[in-house]
Amino acid sequence: MLLNRTSSAQDHLYHKAKVMLRAMAKIDGMAPYLNAAYTAAERCAEQQALALPQQLQSDGSSSNAFRVSVGSAGFSIHSNQSVDKKGDRNQICIFTFTAGVLPTSISTDPVTELSKLFQQGIPLCLLYNAAFPNAPIKYVASDDIKSTKSNILGLSMAYQSNKELDPSLYVSASEVLLDSTHDLLKIMKLVNSLLEKAGVSTDDASIPDIGDLKLTDDKQKVFRELVQTERKYLSDLELLLEYRNELANSADISSEQLHLLFPNLKDIVDFHRRILNGFECNYNVPTKYQRIGSIFLHASNGPFKAYEPWTINQVAAIELINREAATLRKASSILDPGFELQSYIIKPIQRLCKYPLLIKELIKAYSDCSDTECYLELQRASIALKDVANQVNEAQRRAENAGFCQSLMERVNNWRGFSLKDQGELLYHAPVAVKAKDGATEKEYIACLFEQILFFFSEVPSHESKHKEKKMREFLTSRKKSNSGMSNSTANLLENLNSVKEKTSLELKGRVYVSEIYQVASLNLPGYWLLISWRMSEDRGKGEFRLRYRTEEARSQWETCLKQLKDYECDPRHRTAHDSRGSQGALDFYEYGYNDSMSHPSRYDGAPSNQRVNSSASGMSLMKSSRNQPHSSRVSGSSMNGQQSHNESGSYGHLIAIKLIYDDKTIEQPLIIPSGASFFELHLRISSHIALSSGVDDDVVISKLKYTDEDGDLVVMGSDDDWQVAVDMLDEIFDVDDSNKSLTIIVV
């Protein structure tokens, strides 16, 4: 299986470059050009070593900032710097083929040396003449750029007319002169063919590999793990790039689809080759000279932001894979567009989330060298990588919320005069239990916290949808996983159920404005309770209510967010003039089934966006008041960046605690996921959860998910309907509100 394939030093640029430099040294007349290449590479390394610290020091929030926005065309990311443009590489300090700063004990890296050798032009001509001495090509013995281009062009023409050479290995002059790892690897294939024709050996037996060296301490052990896992990750990326290139040659796959599936993949591969080259340069170097942390600092200063659109597009990419599986299978056989391709799609984010843990292990191993530059750089890199992870999580949260808002507008039939676009940005949404006072009955709602208002909704499935869902659950509960595929009728039934779930209506049950909340506090009660107190003014109505969340994390996020919103509102710079708008309760819960006047507020026409909607529903409210305050002005989304940015629920339903067993070990912290999540979301969350666990050191490879059903049989979970079977089983075993509802999944 491709997921389990290994990766060695021979597969990557550092080792290939060292071998090729030795081989090129055997060509007559090559020595002065090798010396010139070394000098040029040394100059580039010095340039990068000077530029990178200056860039890190001067880098502010605006210089490298990515702006995330939602517009009519959907979600987009805008950057002030683009790695896509070759001319902009110096803006992120890429002067060599190595990320970061080289150890002080070495002056160059072999990959940059090799590139500088080729870019002189004449060395390639010498090699060609050694391979074909009876038909040598003429070249100009000058190092000016015009002569260099002329020499490379002469080589290209000779190569094209030579029937003994593979025409697919042809390279242009521009490819030789560009500083791209993709172009360099293409040139190296051509050079290998010429070396073979010239009878020059490319034996690499004398070059030691990191895996062959004896480990003398924990530092070497941890660092070797970092190098070997990076090799494996890069090999996976290169396979994904090969798959993408095959798809690009298919007339059935559009460029838009390619971008959705593999955003920024070429840039990610290119820079990770430089990262690995940097790691290789630091191995077997005394600790006091190592600059491992500088590699991560370099990556965090711009290149890693290429992951943001990858994160945002992930769910849409999986939907595309499922929808176009037949077309993808026809276009390429490198990866199967089922579980295999989906597993590769999530690898980039898995690896990005793994780096902070690897840095943490390095810091621990290097603790006896706390006075060295290497140790201090690792500490700075740890902070930078956490910031990158937070930025990616924030981008993903905003993307998910944008999709949720769109769904909300479609599913709520009666907004009772409220305009969603006037309520600010959606910050969090989660299923909660609402309790007005001690002894009162809890009621389940879907709470949506916007910058200016807190809405409460309940699902109102139609009679038809209830019938279809019941029919589906009965079918799925009786079904055991087998090796046979699903029938057409089953597939149609699943499709109908998914359609029902997507179109289930939501009913607006209540709301409270953020400006009317004056106290937010956690309660020391069984469960995860949050107390919210509200009032209009000192002499008018006030009250309180309690929200119960499914996890401590969710309650903490909401509590922090609400307090930040209140701090923002209390700032005199952000307060707006109070504006009386008639009678309305601070927290109204609209009860359907009464006469129309009790259910529908009067709509306002031509009112300003900050005007509230008057309602006659206060007679049915849980808490009553007579006057409302105008809500606060919009809060910048950046105020939330310091918080861990996960929604309580990616879709509706109660939450389930997933206990994971991976590599015969139980993951200490359970994974919390809503029952309405898709199987892909479950798989993605499991992968990320395991990758972030402290006891997991290697890259996470998932072949199968298994759980024990109600009969004690071990069942494979591999699709949405299998996941639904497990959810239904739990519903039968536990009460809906049972906080002990959990499922153990064995990850194979």
C-alpha positions in Angstrom: 0.0 0.0 0.0 1.4 3.4 -0.9 0.5 4.9 2.5 3.1 2.6 4.1 6.0 3.0 1.6 9.3 4.0 3.0 11.6 6.8 2.0 15.4 6.8 2.1 18.2 9.4 1.6 18.7 8.3 -2.0 15.2 9.6 -2.8 15.9 13.2 -2.0 17.9 16.2 -3.2 20.7 16.4 -0.6 22.0 12.9 -1.2 21.4 13.1 -5.0 23.3 16.4 -5.2 26.3 15.1 -3.3 26.6 12.0 -5.5 26.2 14.1 -8.7 28.9 16.7 -7.6 31.3 13.8 -7.1 30.5 12.4 -10.5 30.8 15.8 -12.2 34.3 16.2 -10.7 35.4 13.3 -12.8 34.8 15.2 -16.1 37.9 16.7 -17.7 38.1 20.4 -17.2 35.4 20.6 -14.5 37.6 21.7 -11.6 37.5 25.5 -12.1 33.7 25.5 -12.6 33.2 23.5 -9.4 35.3 26.1 -7.5 33.2 28.9 -9.0 30.0 27.1 -8.1 31.2 26.7 -4.5 32.0 30.4 -4.3 28.6 31.4 -5.7 26.8 29.0 -3.3 28.8 30.4 -0.4 27.9 34.0 -1.4 24.2 33.0 -1.5 24.4 31.3 1.9 25.9 34.5 3.4 23.2 36.6 1.8 20.5 34.4 3.2 22.1 34.4 6.7 22.1 38.2 6.7 18.7 38.7 5.2 16.7 36.2 7.3 17.4 37.6 10.8 16.6 41.1 9.5 13.4 39.9 7.9 12.4 38.1 11.2 13.1 41.2 13.2 11.2 43.6 11.0 8.3 41.3 10.2 5.1 42.9 11.6 1.6 41.7 11.5 0.9 43.6 8.3 4.0 42.7 6.3 3.2 39.0 6.0 -0.4 39.1 6.9 -3.0 37.0 5.2 -6.4 38.6 5.0 -9.3 36.2 5.1 -12.6 37.4 3.8 -16.0 36.2 2.7 -17.5 37.7 -0.4 -20.1 36.9 -3.0 -17.8 34.4 -4.6 -17.2 32.5 -1.4 -14.1 32.2 0.8 -10.8 33.7 -0.3 -7.3 34.4 1.0 -5.3 37.4 0.0 -1.5 37.7 0.6 0.8 40.7 0.4 3.5 38.3 -0.7 3.3 35.4 -3.1 5.6 32.5 -3.3 4.2 31.7 -6.7 6.1 34.6 -8.3 9.7 33.6 -8.9 10.8 37.2 -8.5 9.3 37.4 -5.0 11.4 34.7 -3.5 13.9 37.1 -2.1 11.0 38.7 -0.1 10.9 35.5 2.0 14.7 35.2 2.0 15.1 32.2 -0.4 18.6 32.7 -1.9 19.7 29.1 -1.6 18.1 25.6 -1.8 18.2 25.4 2.0 15.7 26.8 4.4 17.0 28.7 7.4 20.7 29.5 8.1 23.5 27.0 7.6 25.5 25.7 10.6 28.5 27.9 11.2 30.8 25.0 10.6 29.9 24.7 6.9 29.8 27.3 4.2 27.5 25.8 1.5 24.9 23.1 0.9 25.4 20.6 -2.0 22.1 21.3 -3.7 22.9 25.1 -4.2 26.4 24.2 -5.3 25.0 21.8 -8.0 22.5 24.4 -9.2 25.2 27.1 -9.4 27.4 24.6 -11.4 24.7 24.0 -14.0 23.8 27.7 -14.2 27.3 28.4 -15.6 26.3 26.6 -18.8 29.9 25.5 -19.7 29.9 22.5 -17.3 26.8 21.0 -19.1 28.6 21.5 -22.4 31.7 19.7 -21.1 29.6 16.8 -19.9 27.8 16.5 -23.2 31.2 16.5 -25.0 32.4 13.8 -22.7 29.4 11.7 -23.5 29.6 12.3 -27.3 33.3 13.0 -28.1 32.7 12.4 -31.8 30.1 15.1 -32.0 31.2 17.8 -29.6 29.3 21.1 -29.3 31.1 24.5 -29.3 30.8 26.9 -26.5 31.9 30.4 -25.5 34.5 30.4 -22.7 33.0 33.4 -20.9 31.0 33.8 -17.7 28.7 36.7 -18.7 25.0 36.0 -18.8 24.7 36.4 -22.6 27.4 33.8 -23.2 25.9 31.5 -20.5 22.5 31.6 -22.2 24.1 31.0 -25.6 26.0 27.9 -24.3 22.9 26.4 -22.7 20.9 27.1 -25.8 23.6 25.3 -27.9 23.4 22.3 -25.5 19.5 22.2 -25.8 19.7 22.2 -29.6 22.3 19.5 -29.6 20.2 17.4 -27.2 17.1 17.8 -29.4 18.9 16.6 -32.5 20.6 13.6 -30.8 18.7 10.5 -31.5 20.5 8.5 -28.8 18.9 10.6 -26.0 15.4 10.5 -24.5 13.5 13.6 -25.9 11.4 13.7 -22.7 14.5 14.8 -20.7 14.9 18.0 -22.7 15.3 21.2 -20.7 15.2 24.8 -21.8 17.7 27.6 -21.0 15.1 29.3 -18.7 14.7 26.0 -16.7 18.5 25.9 -16.1 18.6 29.4 -14.9 15.6 29.4 -12.5 16.0 28.6 -8.8 13.2 26.0 -8.6 13.6 22.5 -7.1 11.2 21.2 -9.8 13.4 22.5 -12.6 16.6 21.4 -10.8 15.4 17.8 -10.5 14.5 17.9 -14.2 18.0 19.0 -15.1 19.5 16.3 -12.9 17.6 13.6 -14.9 19.2 14.9 -18.0 22.7 15.0 -16.4 22.3 11.5 -15.1 21.6 10.3 -18.7 24.7 12.1 -19.9 26.9 10.7 -17.1 25.8 7.3 -18.0 26.6 7.9 -21.7 30.0 9.2 -20.6 30.7 6.1 -18.5 31.0 8.0 -15.2 30.1 6.1 -12.1 27.4 7.5 -9.8 28.1 5.1 -6.9 26.9 6.5 -3.6 28.2 3.7 -1.3 30.7 6.0 0.4 28.2 8.6 1.5 26.9 7.9 5.0 23.2 8.2 5.7 21.6 9.5 8.9 20.0 6.1 9.5 23.4 4.3 9.4 25.1 6.6 11.9 25.4 5.4 15.5 23.3 7.3 18.0 25.2 8.6 20.9 22.6 10.7 22.8 18.9 11.7 22.8 19.6 14.8 20.6 20.7 12.6 17.7 17.8 10.2 18.3 15.2 13.0 18.2 16.8 14.8 15.3 17.0 11.6 13.3 13.3 11.0 13.8 12.7 14.5 12.5 14.8 13.9 9.4 13.3 10.5 8.6 9.7 11.6 9.1 10.3 14.7 6.9 11.7 12.4 4.2 8.6 10.3 4.4 6.3 13.3 4.3 8.1 14.8 1.3 7.9 11.5 -0.6 4.1 11.5 0.0 3.9 15.1 -1.2 5.9 14.3 -4.3 3.6 11.3 -5.1 0.6 13.6 -4.7 2.3 16.1 -7.0 2.9 13.3 -9.6 -0.8 12.4 -9.3 -1.8 16.0 -9.7 0.3 16.4 -12.9 -1.4 13.3 -14.4 -4.8 14.8 -13.6 -3.7 18.1 -15.3 -3.1 16.2 -18.5 -6.7 14.9 -18.5 -9.3 16.8 -20.4 -11.9 15.8 -17.9 -10.4 17.7 -14.9 -10.6 21.4 -15.0 -8.0 23.8 -13.6 -10.5 25.0 -11.0 -10.9 21.4 -9.8 -7.1 20.9 -9.6 -6.7 24.1 -7.6 -9.5 23.0 -5.2 -7.9 19.6 -4.7 -4.2 20.7 -4.5 -4.0 24.4 -3.6 -0.3 25.6 -3.5 1.0 22.0 -3.8 3.9 22.9 -6.0 5.0 25.7 -3.6 4.6 23.4 -0.6 6.7 20.7 -2.2 9.4 23.1 -3.3 9.9 24.6 0.2 9.8 21.3 2.0 12.6 20.1 -0.2 14.5 23.1 1.1 13.5 22.3 4.7 14.7 18.7 4.3 18.0 19.9 2.8 18.4 22.2 5.8 17.8 19.3 8.2 20.4 17.2 6.4 23.0 19.9 6.5 22.6 20.1 10.3 23.0 16.4 11.0 26.3 15.2 12.3 27.3 18.8 13.2 28.3 19.7 16.8 25.4 21.1 18.7 26.9 24.5 19.2 27.0 25.0 15.5 23.6 23.7 14.6 20.8 26.1 13.3 17.8 23.8 13.3 15.4 26.4 14.8 16.3 28.8 12.0 14.7 26.4 9.5 11.4 26.5 11.2 11.6 30.3 11.8 12.2 30.7 8.1 9.2 28.5 7.2 6.9 30.3 9.7 7.8 33.7 8.3 5.7 33.1 5.1 6.1 29.8 3.3 3.9 27.8 5.8 1.0 30.2 5.1 0.6 28.3 1.9 -1.2 25.7 4.0 -4.1 28.1 4.8 -6.1 27.5 1.6 -5.3 23.8 1.8 -7.0 23.7 5.2 -10.0 25.8 4.0 -10.6 23.7 0.9 -10.3 20.3 2.6 -13.9 19.4 3.0 -14.8 20.8 -0.4 -11.9 18.7 -1.9 -13.3 15.5 -0.3 -16.8 16.3 -1.7 -15.2 16.7 -5.1 -13.4 13.4 -4.8 -16.6 11.6 -3.9 -18.5 13.3 -6.6 -15.9 12.8 -9.4 -14.5 9.4 -8.3 -15.1 7.8 -11.7 -13.5 10.6 -13.6 -10.5 10.7 -11.3 -10.0 7.0 -11.5 -10.1 7.2 -15.3 -7.6 10.1 -15.4 -4.9 8.5 -13.2 -4.1 5.2 -11.5 -1.4 6.5 -9.2 -3.9 6.9 -6.3 -7.3 5.4 -5.9 -9.8 8.3 -5.4 -11.3 6.6 -2.4 -9.8 6.1 1.0 -6.2 6.3 -0.4 -6.5 9.7 -2.0 -8.5 11.2 0.9 -5.7 10.0 3.3 -3.1 11.8 1.2 -5.3 15.0 1.1 -5.2 15.3 4.9 -1.4 14.7 5.3 -0.3 18.3 4.9 -2.3 19.5 7.8 -1.4 16.5 9.9 2.3 17.3 9.3 1.9 21.0 10.0 0.2 20.2 13.3 3.0 17.7 14.1 5.8 20.2 14.0 5.1 21.9 17.4 5.3 18.5 19.0 8.6 17.6 17.2 10.0 21.0 18.3 8.9 20.3 21.8 10.8 17.0 21.8 13.9 18.7 20.4 13.8 21.4 23.1 13.6 18.7 25.7 16.5 16.8 24.2 18.7 19.9 23.9 18.0 21.2 27.4 21.6 20.5 28.4 22.7 23.1 25.8 20.4 25.9 27.0 23.2 28.5 26.6 23.7 27.8 22.9 22.2 29.7 19.9 20.7 26.4 18.7 18.6 26.0 21.9 17.4 29.6 21.8 16.4 29.3 18.2 14.4 26.2 18.9 12.5 28.1 21.6 11.7 30.9 19.2 10.7 28.4 16.6 8.3 26.7 19.0 6.5 30.0 19.5 6.4 30.7 15.8 5.0 27.3 14.9 2.2 27.6 17.5 1.3 30.9 15.9 1.2 29.3 12.5 -1.0 26.5 13.8 -3.4 29.1 15.4 -3.6 31.0 12.1 -4.4 27.9 10.2 -7.1 26.9 12.7 -8.5 30.4 12.6 -8.7 30.3 8.8 -10.4 26.9 9.0 -12.9 28.2 11.7 -13.8 31.2 9.6 -14.3 29.0 6.5 -16.5 26.6 8.5 -18.5 29.5 9.9 -18.9 31.1 6.5 -20.5 27.8 5.2 -22.6 27.5 8.4 -24.0 31.1 7.9 -24.9 30.2 4.3 -26.7 27.1 5.6 -28.4 29.1 8.3 -29.9 31.6 5.9 -31.3 28.7 3.8 -32.7 26.7 6.7 -34.4 29.3 8.8 -37.8 30.0 7.3 -38.8 32.8 9.6 -36.2 35.2 10.8 -38.8 37.3 12.7 -37.6 40.5 11.1 -33.9 40.0 11.9 -31.3 40.5 9.2 -28.4 38.2 9.6 -26.0 40.4 7.7 -26.5 43.1 10.4 -25.4 41.0 13.3 -21.6 40.9 12.6 -19.4 37.9 12.2 -20.4 34.4 13.4 -17.9 33.5 16.1 -19.1 30.2 17.5 -22.0 27.8 17.2 -22.8 24.8 19.4 -25.7 22.6 20.7 -26.5 23.8 24.2 -29.1 23.1 26.9 -30.8 26.3 28.2 -32.2 26.6 31.7 -33.9 29.8 33.0 -33.7 29.1 36.7 -33.2 26.3 39.3 -35.8 23.6 38.9 -36.7 24.7 35.4 -36.7 22.2 32.6 -33.7 22.2 30.3 -34.4 22.7 26.6 -32.0 21.8 23.8 -31.1 24.5 21.3 -28.5 25.3 18.7 -26.8 28.5 19.9 -25.1 30.8 17.4 -23.0 33.6 18.8 -22.5 36.6 16.5 -20.6 39.7 17.3 -23.8 41.5 18.3 -26.4 38.9 19.2 -26.8 35.4 20.5 -29.5 33.4 18.6 -31.1 30.1 19.7 -32.6 27.7 17.1 -34.3 24.3 17.2 -34.5 21.7 14.4 -38.0 21.2 13.0 -37.9 18.1 10.7 -41.0 17.6 8.7 -43.2 14.5 9.1 -41.8 13.2 5.8 -38.2 13.6 6.9 -38.9 12.0 10.2 -40.3 9.0 8.4 -37.4 8.8 6.0 -34.8 9.1 8.9 -36.6 6.4 10.9 -36.6 4.1 7.9 -32.9 4.7 7.3 -32.0 4.1 11.0 -33.9 0.9 11.1 -32.1 -0.3 8.0 -28.7 0.8 9.1 -29.1 -0.6 12.6 -29.8 -4.1 11.2 -26.9 -3.9 8.8 -23.5 -5.4 9.6 -20.4 -4.4 7.7 -19.5 -7.0 5.0 -17.0 -7.2 2.2 -19.7 -6.7 -0.4 -20.6 -3.2 -1.8 -23.8 -1.4 -1.1 -26.7 -2.0 -3.4 -28.2 0.8 -5.5 -31.3 1.0 -3.4 -29.2 1.4 -0.3 -27.2 4.2 -1.9 -30.4 5.9 -3.0 -31.7 5.7 0.5 -28.6 7.2 1.9 -28.7 10.0 -0.6 -32.3 10.7 0.3 -31.4 10.8 4.0 -28.5 13.2 3.4 -30.8 15.4 1.4 -33.3 15.4 4.3 -30.6 16.4 6.8 -29.3 19.2 4.6 -32.8 20.7 4.1 -34.1 20.2 7.7 -35.7 23.5 8.7 -34.5 25.5 11.7 -36.9 27.5 13.9 -35.7 30.7 15.6 -36.6 30.3 19.2 -34.9 33.2 21.0 -32.2 35.8 21.1 -30.3 38.1 23.4 -28.1 41.0 22.4 -24.5 41.1 23.5 -24.9 44.7 24.6 -27.6 43.6 27.2 -25.2 41.0 28.8 -23.4 42.4 31.9 -22.1 39.2 33.5 -20.6 35.9 32.2 -19.4 33.3 34.6 -18.7 29.5 34.8 -20.7 27.6 37.3 -19.3 24.9 39.6 -22.0 22.4 38.9 -22.1 18.9 37.4 -21.7 19.4 33.6 -20.2 22.5 31.9 -22.5 25.4 32.8 -22.2 29.0 31.9 -24.2 31.7 33.6 -25.3 34.7 31.5 -26.8 37.7 33.2 -28.5 40.5 31.3 -30.2 43.8 31.9 -31.5 46.9 30.0 -30.7 49.6 32.5 -30.5 50.0 36.3 -34.3 50.6 36.6 -35.6 48.2 34.0 -35.8 44.5 33.4 -33.0 42.1 34.1 -32.5 38.4 34.5 -30.2 35.4 33.9 -30.1 32.1 32.2 -27.7 29.1 32.1 -26.2 27.3 29.2 -24.9 23.8 29.5 -22.2 22.7 27.0 -21.0 19.3 26.0 -17.3 19.9 26.8 -15.2 22.0 29.1 -13.3 23.3 26.0 -16.5 24.7 24.4 -17.6 26.4 27.6 -14.2 28.0 28.0 -14.2 29.3 24.4 -17.7 30.8 24.7 -16.9 32.4 28.1 -13.7 34.0 26.9 -15.3 35.2 23.7 -18.3 36.8 25.5 -16.0 38.5 27.9 -13.9 39.9 25.1 -17.1 41.1 23.4 -18.2 42.9 26.6 -14.7 44.4 27.1 -14.9 45.8 23.5 -18.4 47.1 24.0 -17.4 48.8 27.3 -14.5 50.7 25.6 -15.8 54.3 25.2 -14.2 54.4 21.7 -16.6 51.7 20.5 -19.8 52.6 22.3 -22.8 53.8 20.2 -25.5 56.2 21.4 -28.4 54.5 23.1 -31.4 54.2 21.0 -34.9 53.4 22.3 -36.9 51.1 20.0 -40.2 50.2 21.7 -41.1 47.2 23.8 -39.1 43.9 23.5 -37.7 41.4 26.0 -34.0 41.0 26.3 -34.2 37.2 25.9 -37.4 36.2 24.1 -38.2 32.6 23.4 -40.9 32.4 20.8 -43.4 29.6 21.3 -45.0 28.4 18.2 -48.6 27.1 18.2 -50.1 30.3 19.6 -51.9 32.8 17.5 -50.1 34.6 14.8 -49.6 37.8 16.6 -47.7 36.0 19.3 -45.4 34.4 16.8 -44.5 37.0 14.3 -43.0 40.4 15.1 -43.7 43.4 13.0 -41.1 43.8 10.3 -39.3 47.1 9.9 -38.8 48.8 6.6 -36.1 51.3 5.9 -34.7 51.0 9.4 -30.9 51.5 9.9 -28.8 48.4 10.2 -28.4 48.9 14.0 -32.1 49.1 14.7 -33.6 46.3 16.5 -36.8 44.4 15.6 -39.9 45.2 17.7 -41.8 42.1 18.8 -45.0 41.4 20.5 -43.7 38.1 21.6 -42.6 39.3 25.0 -45.6 37.8 26.5 -44.3 34.3 25.8 -40.7 35.0 26.8 -38.8 33.2 29.5 -37.5 36.4 30.9 -39.3 39.7 30.4 -38.2 43.3 30.1 -39.6 46.5 28.6 -36.7 48.3 26.9 -33.7 47.3 24.8 -30.3 48.9 24.3 -28.7 49.3 20.9 -26.0 46.7 20.2 -22.3 47.5 20.0 -20.4 48.2 16.9 -18.7 45.5 15.0 -15.9 43.6 16.7 -12.8 42.8 14.6 -12.3 39.1 14.0 -8.7 39.5 15.1 -9.8 39.8 18.7 -10.5 36.1 18.7 -7.2 35.0 17.3 -5.8 34.2 20.7 -8.4 31.6 21.4 -8.3 28.0 20.3 -10.6 28.1 17.3 -12.7 25.0 17.0 -16.4 25.0 16.8 -18.3 22.8 19.2 -20.0 21.1 16.2 -19.3 21.0 12.6 -22.9 19.8 12.0 -26.0 19.2 14.2 -26.6 16.5 16.7 -25.5 15.5 20.2 -21.8 15.1 21.0 -20.0 11.7 21.3 -16.8 11.1 23.1 -14.5 8.9 21.0 -12.0 6.8 22.9 -9.1 5.9 20.5 -6.7 3.0 20.5 -3.8 3.5 18.2 -0.8 1.3 17.8 -2.1 -0.8 20.7 -2.0 2.2 22.9 -5.0 4.2 24.3 -5.0 7.9 23.5 -5.4 9.6 26.8 -7.7 12.5 25.8 -11.0 11.4 24.1 -12.0 13.1 20.9 -15.4 14.9 21.0 -17.3 15.0 17.8 -21.0 15.7 16.9 -23.1 12.7 15.9 -24.1 14.6 12.7 -20.5 14.8 11.5 -19.7 13.0 8.2 -17.4 10.0 8.2 -14.7 12.0 6.5 -14.9 14.6 9.2 -14.6 11.8 11.8 -11.6 10.4 9.9 -9.9 13.8 9.7 -10.5 14.6 13.3 -9.2 11.2 14.4 -6.0 11.7 12.3 -5.4 15.1 13.7 -6.2 14.1 17.3 -3.8 11.2 17.2 -1.1 13.3 15.5 -1.3 15.9 18.3 -1.2 13.3 21.1 2.0 13.3 23.1 2.6 9.6 23.0 2.6 9.4 19.2 6.0 10.2 17.5 5.7 8.8 14.0 3.4 10.0 11.2 -0.1 8.8 11.6 -1.1 6.1 9.1 -4.7 4.9 9.2 -5.8 1.9 7.2 -9.0 0.9 9.0 -11.3 2.1 11.8 -13.0 -0.6 13.9 -15.4 -0.6 16.8 -17.4 -3.2 18.8 -21.1 -3.4 18.0 -24.0 -4.3 20.4 -23.4 -8.0 19.8 -19.7 -7.8 20.7 -18.5 -8.2 17.1 -15.6 -6.1 15.8 -17.0 -4.1 12.9 -15.1 -2.1 10.3 -16.1 1.5 9.9 -15.4 2.8 6.4 -18.3 5.0 5.2 -21.0 7.4 6.3 -23.5 4.7 6.8 -21.1 2.7 9.0 -20.7 5.7 11.2 -24.4 6.2 11.4 -24.8 2.6 12.5 -22.5 3.3 15.4 -24.3 6.5 16.3 -27.7 4.7 16.3 -26.2 1.9 18.5 -25.2 4.5 21.0 -28.6 6.2 20.9 -30.2 2.8 21.8 -27.7 2.2 24.7 -27.6 5.7 26.2 -30.0 8.4 26.9 -29.8 11.5 24.6 -28.4 13.7 27.3 -26.1 11.1 28.8 -22.7 12.7 29.3 -21.1 9.2 29.4 -22.0 8.5 25.8 -18.8 7.2 24.2 -17.5 4.9 21.6 -14.2 3.1 21.5 -12.6 3.0 18.0 -9.5 0.9 17.2 -7.3 2.6 14.6 -5.4 0.1 12.5 
